[in-house]
Each structure stands twice: as structure tokens, then as C-alpha cells.
């Protein structure tokens, strides 16, 4: 199956997961896996949330992400991945002078 992000309608997610500002994204969900191609302006964040039943993989495509997982802060740059295992909590902040573009994959379990 090929997903064409360019053909999908973008949605606005104000205060996504309790974060600051508005996250814009294109979401695909097939009942088993959730994928989100997201854009966050500088200073916008996805709120702190726990992955009780799933993990999450975030691939940074552009910009700079500051991710805090279980109280530990890390910077994720284009071409790098962040992995949040099941049972852990994290938040993502667009922490650069340009828009953060990322692909988030959440395999449901």
C-alpha cells in the first residue's frame, strides 16, 4: 500500500495532547496503526502523554525537535529518529527557528 501525503487533507490539531499552539497534520489510521505527517511552527508543542498500549517512532524530516521522555531531554535533528517505548511518556517541542516537520508512527497493540 502506498500512502500519498500530498493527496491527503491537512487537519489542525489545536493544543494537541495538551500542548501549546496548533499542530497541523495529515493522519492515516487503519485500525491497527496510526501515522501522522505533522508540521509544528517554532514554539509549538505536543503535550506530555504516556504510551500505555503502544510505542511511538518519530522521524524528524526538517527543523529541530526537543523531546523530553521520562524527564530526560534530547534534541532530534533531520534524519534522526526518536523512539518512545510502550509504558513511557514524552513531549515534543518545535525548538528551532524553522518549522518542525516529522513523521510519527504509532503501532497499536
C-alpha positions as CSV (number, residue, x, y, z in Angstrom):
1,X,0.0,0.0,0.0
2,X,1.3,3.4,-0.9
3,X,0.3,6.4,1.1
4,X,0.4,9.7,-0.7
5,X,0.7,12.5,1.9
6,X,0.3,15.1,-0.9
7,X,-3.2,13.9,-1.7
8,X,-4.4,13.9,1.9
9,X,-6.2,16.8,3.5
10,X,-4.3,18.6,6.3
11,X,-6.1,19.0,9.7
12,X,-5.5,21.4,12.5
13,X,-5.0,19.9,16.0
14,X,-5.1,22.8,18.5
15,X,-3.3,22.1,21.7
16,X,-2.5,18.6,20.5
17,X,-2.3,16.2,23.5
18,X,-2.5,19.4,25.7
19,X,0.5,21.1,24.1
20,X,0.9,24.7,23.1
21,X,-0.2,26.2,19.8
22,X,-1.6,24.3,16.8
23,X,-0.1,21.2,15.2
24,X,-1.0,20.7,11.5
25,X,-1.0,17.2,10.1
26,X,-2.2,14.5,7.8
27,X,-3.3,11.4,9.6
28,X,-3.7,7.8,8.4
29,X,-5.3,5.2,10.7
30,X,-6.3,1.7,9.5
31,X,-7.5,0.4,12.9
32,X,-4.1,-1.1,13.7
33,X,-1.5,1.6,13.1
34,X,-1.6,5.4,13.2
35,X,0.7,7.6,11.1
36,X,0.9,11.4,11.3
37,X,2.8,13.7,9.0
38,X,3.0,16.8,11.1
39,X,4.1,20.4,11.0
40,X,4.8,22.5,14.1
41,X,5.7,26.1,13.9
42,X,8.6,27.3,16.2
43,X,7.5,27.1,19.9
44,X,4.5,24.8,19.2
45,X,4.5,21.6,21.3
46,X,2.7,18.2,21.6
47,X,1.8,17.8,25.2
48,X,3.2,15.2,27.6
49,X,1.5,11.9,27.1
50,X,2.1,8.3,28.1
51,X,2.1,5.4,25.7
52,X,0.2,2.9,27.8
53,X,-0.7,0.5,25.0
54,X,1.7,1.4,22.2
55,X,5.1,2.7,21.3
56,X,5.8,5.7,19.0
57,X,8.5,6.4,16.5
58,X,9.2,10.0,15.4
59,X,11.3,10.6,12.3
60,X,12.4,14.3,12.1
61,X,12.4,15.4,8.4
62,X,13.0,19.1,8.9
63,X,13.6,21.6,11.7
64,X,14.6,20.7,15.2
65,X,12.7,18.8,17.9
66,X,13.3,18.9,21.6
67,X,11.8,15.8,23.1
68,X,11.6,15.1,26.8
69,X,11.0,11.4,27.6
70,X,10.7,10.3,31.2
71,X,12.3,13.6,32.3
72,X,15.3,13.3,30.0
73,X,15.7,15.9,27.3
74,X,17.2,15.2,23.9
75,X,17.5,17.1,20.6
76,X,16.4,15.3,17.4
77,X,17.6,16.7,14.1
78,X,16.6,15.9,10.5
79,X,17.4,12.3,9.6
80,X,17.2,11.2,13.2
81,X,14.6,9.2,15.0
82,X,13.1,9.3,18.5
83,X,11.7,6.1,19.9
84,X,9.2,6.1,22.9
85,X,8.7,2.5,24.1
86,X,5.3,1.3,25.4
87,X,4.9,2.4,29.0
88,X,6.9,5.7,28.7
89,X,5.9,9.3,28.5
90,X,7.2,12.1,26.2
91,X,6.5,15.5,24.8
92,X,7.7,17.1,21.6
93,X,8.6,20.8,21.2
94,X,9.5,22.6,17.9
95,X,12.7,24.1,19.2
96,X,14.3,25.8,16.3
97,X,14.0,28.9,14.1
98,X,12.1,26.9,11.4
99,X,9.1,24.7,11.2
100,X,9.5,21.2,12.6
101,X,8.3,18.5,10.1
102,X,8.1,15.0,11.4
103,X,6.5,11.6,10.7
104,X,5.1,9.9,13.8
105,X,4.2,6.2,13.7
106,X,2.2,4.6,16.4
107,X,1.7,0.8,16.0
108,X,-1.4,-0.1,18.0
109,X,-1.1,-3.2,20.2
